[in-house]
Amino acid sequence: MISERSRPGAKRYVLFDVDGTLMDAADNQRLVWRTWAERYGLDPDEVYRVALRTRPTETFAQVAPDRDPHECLAALHELEDEDVRAGSYAAFDGASELLNALEPGGWALVTSNYEHRVRGRFARTGLPVPEVVVDAAAVADGKPSPVPYLQAAAQLGADPGGCLVIEDAPSGVQSGLRAGMTVWGVNTPAAVDGVHRHFASLREAAPAILAFASGALQRSVAPG
């Protein structure tokens, strides 16, 4: 782990990943990909293993290279939209209180999903939606490219050095680091490589996140 940036007096911003960070959607994602794989006669476990580390179009290229990628994507979108309407999922403990405590205009969502699905899930679980949402349709290069987080910072009018990224996945952590931001990991039993701090849960991280956002956390913090 590397030292955290600290810029006393500068305005602070918090940029959140969504799935796995604010929203517990792992079972939903597994079910969607299982249903998709079975539709194409593929091994669901293998498809999901690939899907966890690639974007959908890259997944199709690996697991179904002989299939029309546009047809594959349309089928996946259909299943994901149905999951938003009827799936069973929940926000992580403490997410609602944390997001509602943050200053409006001081935080954003940076997701590899699509904004309409995020809004649908947030509406069903009572989470507030910020002014800035950078989704899969907003950028040509997704995580681990720094582009998604840099775009969120630009839309907020934020200095990347004053941004805190909250992530759970290696690709998201690398995206935040490459953007020159402070990155904290949550909801994993062990720290993802590169994070400045690690918390076992979002609930555990919440006080420190609020302290960072308020400017109360002024010094470099040892990994914990």
C-alpha positions in Angstrom: 0.0 0.0 0.0 1.1 3.6 -0.7 0.9 6.8 1.2 -2.4 8.8 1.0 -2.5 12.3 -0.6 -3.5 15.0 1.8 -4.2 18.6 0.8 -5.2 20.6 3.8 -7.9 23.2 3.1 -8.8 21.9 -0.3 -12.4 20.9 -1.0 -12.9 17.1 -0.7 -15.0 14.9 -2.9 -16.1 11.3 -2.6 -16.5 9.1 -5.7 -18.3 5.7 -5.2 -18.4 2.6 -7.2 -21.8 1.0 -7.0 -22.1 -2.8 -7.3 -20.2 -4.4 -4.5 -19.5 -1.1 -2.8 -22.9 0.5 -2.2 -25.2 -2.2 -3.6 -25.0 -5.9 -2.7 -25.8 -7.2 -6.2 -23.4 -10.2 -6.5 -26.1 -12.8 -6.4 -28.1 -10.8 -9.0 -25.1 -10.6 -11.3 -24.4 -14.3 -11.0 -28.1 -15.2 -11.7 -28.2 -12.8 -14.8 -25.1 -14.3 -16.2 -26.2 -17.9 -15.5 -29.5 -17.3 -17.3 -27.7 -15.7 -20.2 -25.2 -18.6 -20.4 -27.9 -21.2 -20.3 -29.7 -19.4 -23.1 -26.6 -19.9 -25.3 -25.8 -23.4 -24.1 -22.6 -22.3 -22.3 -21.1 -23.3 -18.9 -22.5 -20.7 -16.4 -19.6 -21.0 -14.0 -17.0 -20.4 -16.8 -19.0 -17.5 -18.2 -19.3 -15.8 -14.8 -15.6 -16.3 -14.1 -14.8 -14.4 -17.3 -17.5 -11.8 -16.8 -16.1 -10.8 -13.4 -12.9 -9.5 -15.0 -14.0 -8.2 -18.4 -16.6 -5.9 -19.9 -19.6 -7.6 -21.6 -18.3 -7.3 -25.1 -15.0 -8.8 -24.1 -16.8 -11.6 -22.3 -18.8 -12.4 -25.4 -15.6 -12.5 -27.5 -14.1 -15.0 -25.1 -17.0 -17.3 -24.3 -19.1 -17.0 -27.5 -16.8 -15.9 -30.3 -19.2 -17.3 -33.0 -22.2 -15.4 -31.8 -23.3 -11.9 -32.9 -22.1 -9.6 -30.1 -25.0 -7.2 -30.6 -27.5 -10.0 -30.1 -25.5 -11.2 -27.0 -25.6 -7.7 -25.5 -29.3 -7.2 -26.3 -30.1 -10.5 -24.4 -27.9 -9.4 -21.5 -29.5 -6.0 -21.3 -33.0 -7.6 -21.3 -32.1 -9.8 -18.4 -30.5 -7.0 -16.4 -33.4 -4.7 -16.9 -35.8 -7.4 -15.7 -33.6 -7.9 -12.6 -33.9 -4.2 -11.8 -37.7 -4.6 -11.9 -38.1 -7.9 -10.1 -34.7 -8.9 -8.6 -34.1 -9.2 -4.9 -31.2 -7.1 -3.6 -30.3 -4.6 -1.0 -28.0 -1.7 -0.2 -25.0 -2.5 2.1 -25.5 -1.7 5.7 -24.9 2.0 6.4 -25.1 3.1 2.7 -28.2 5.2 3.1 -27.1 7.1 6.2 -23.7 7.7 4.6 -24.9 9.1 1.3 -27.6 11.2 3.0 -24.9 12.7 5.3 -22.7 13.8 2.4 -22.9 17.4 1.1 -24.9 17.7 -2.2 -22.5 18.3 -5.0 -19.7 16.7 -3.1 -20.0 13.2 -4.3 -20.6 11.1 -7.4 -21.2 7.6 -8.6 -18.8 5.9 -11.1 -20.2 2.7 -12.3 -19.7 0.1 -15.1 -23.4 -0.4 -15.1 -26.0 1.9 -16.8 -27.5 4.9 -15.1 -31.1 3.9 -15.6 -30.4 0.6 -13.8 -28.6 2.4 -11.0 -31.5 4.8 -10.6 -34.0 1.9 -10.6 -32.1 0.0 -7.9 -31.5 3.1 -5.8 -35.2 4.0 -5.9 -36.1 0.5 -4.7 -33.6 0.5 -1.9 -34.1 4.2 -0.8 -30.7 5.4 -1.7 -30.3 9.0 -2.9 -28.8 9.6 -6.4 -26.2 12.4 -6.7 -26.0 15.1 -9.4 -23.1 13.3 -11.1 -23.3 9.7 -12.4 -20.7 8.4 -14.7 -21.9 5.2 -16.2 -20.9 2.7 -18.9 -22.5 4.9 -21.7 -20.5 8.0 -20.6 -17.0 6.7 -21.4 -15.4 4.7 -24.2 -12.7 3.3 -21.8 -14.0 1.7 -18.6 -12.2 0.7 -15.5 -9.2 0.1 -15.0 -8.7 3.1 -17.2 -8.6 6.3 -15.2 -11.1 8.0 -17.5 -14.3 7.2 -15.6 -13.0 8.7 -12.3 -11.3 11.6 -14.1 -14.6 12.4 -15.9 -16.5 12.4 -12.6 -14.0 14.8 -11.1 -14.2 17.1 -14.1 -18.0 17.2 -13.8 -17.8 18.0 -10.1 -15.2 20.7 -10.8 -12.8 18.7 -8.5 -9.1 18.4 -8.3 -8.3 14.7 -8.6 -5.9 15.0 -5.7 -8.9 16.0 -3.5 -11.0 13.0 -4.4 -11.5 9.9 -2.4 -12.5 6.7 -4.4 -14.5 4.0 -2.6 -14.1 0.6 -4.4 -14.3 -3.1 -3.9 -12.8 -4.5 -7.1 -9.2 -4.5 -8.4 -10.1 -2.9 -11.7 -11.8 0.0 -9.9 -9.0 0.4 -7.5 -6.5 0.7 -10.4 -8.8 3.2 -12.1 -8.8 5.4 -9.1 -5.1 5.1 -8.5 -4.3 5.9 -12.2 -6.5 9.0 -11.8 -4.2 10.2 -9.0 -6.8 9.9 -6.3 -6.9 8.5 -2.8 -8.5 5.0 -2.9 -10.1 3.1 0.0 -11.3 -0.5 -0.3 -14.5 -1.8 1.3 -16.5 -5.0 1.6 -13.7 -7.5 1.1 -12.1 -9.7 3.7 -8.6 -8.7 2.6 -7.2 -5.5 1.1 -7.2 -5.2 -2.7 -3.7 -4.5 -3.9 -2.9 -0.8 -4.0 -5.6 0.7 -1.7 -4.5 3.3 0.8 -6.9 2.0 3.4 -9.0 -1.1 3.8 -12.2 -1.6 5.6 -14.0 -4.9 6.0 -17.4 -3.2 5.5 -18.9 0.0 4.2 -20.4 0.6 7.7 -16.9 0.5 9.2 -15.6 2.9 6.6 -18.4 5.5 6.9 -17.0 7.6 9.8 -13.6 8.0 8.0 -15.3 8.8 4.7 -17.3 11.6 6.3 -14.2 12.8 8.1 -12.4 13.0 4.7 -15.3 14.8 3.0 -15.5 17.3 5.8 -11.8 18.1 5.7 -11.4 16.8 9.3 -9.0 14.1 8.1 -6.0 16.3 7.3 -3.0 14.1 7.7 -1.8 11.0 5.9 -3.4 7.9 7.3 -1.7 4.6 7.7 -3.3 1.7 6.0 -5.8 0.0 8.3 
